[in-house]
C-alpha cells in the first residue's frame, strides 16, 4: 500500500485529490496539510511514502518544505528510502522546477493533469523512479537553454569522477531512456545499466534520474537539440 500525504492550502483541492486516490486499491491517503511547515511535521509523524506537494502556500512554500523533508531523510549525504516528494505545478511556476529538483523532489506534475496521470505518477515516484510532465520539461529546456554551457566547455570536475561508460549512461538517461533501452543501446545487460546508474548518482550526489538529466544539461554534457 502506497501511503500518501496531501499538501495544498486549498481544502477543496485536497478533497478532490483524496477522492481520486482513495478509489485506488493500492493507495491510501494518510494525512493532509495546508502549508509547508505542517507538511514537515506530518511527514515526521505519519511517515508517508509519497508527499503530493503544492508550491505556493502560507508559512512555508513547497520548495522549502521539500528541502527539509529530504534533509531529514539524510539526502544528499546518504541515500535513504525516505518520503518521495511529487510537486504539483502550473505553467506560471516553471521557475520553481529546478529549485524543487535541487531540493530533493522526485518529480513534477501539472495541477490539471488527468486523474489517471496523477495516480500513475504517484506509483512511479513510490517505487523510487522520477517523473516530470513532458510539457514542463520542454518549457524548462526552452527557458534555461541560453544559460547552459556550450558543448565545447571544459568538463566539470564532477564529471571527471565518472568512468567513460558512466558518462555514456548519463547521456542516455538525459535522453529519457529506460534501463532496458539503455541496455539495448549499449549492448549490455539491464543489471549492468542499473549498476552504472547507481554509481553515477552516488558520485554526483544526485537523488534520481530526473536530477541526473538536469545535471547533464547544466554541465554541458548534453545540449538542447543534440538528443
Buried (B, 14 or more C-beta within 10 A) or exposed (E): EBBBBBBBBEEEBBEBBBEBBEEBEEBBBBBBBBBBBBBBEBBEEBEBBBBBBBBBBEEBBBBBBBBBBBBBBEBBEEBEEBBBBBBBBEEEBBEBBBBBBBBBBBBBBBBEBEBEBBBBBBBBBBEEBBBBBEEBBEBBBEEBEEEBBEEEEEEBEBBEEBEEBBBBBBBBBBBBBBBEBBBEBBEBEBEBBBBBBEBBBEBBEBBBBBBBBBBBBBBBBBBEEEB
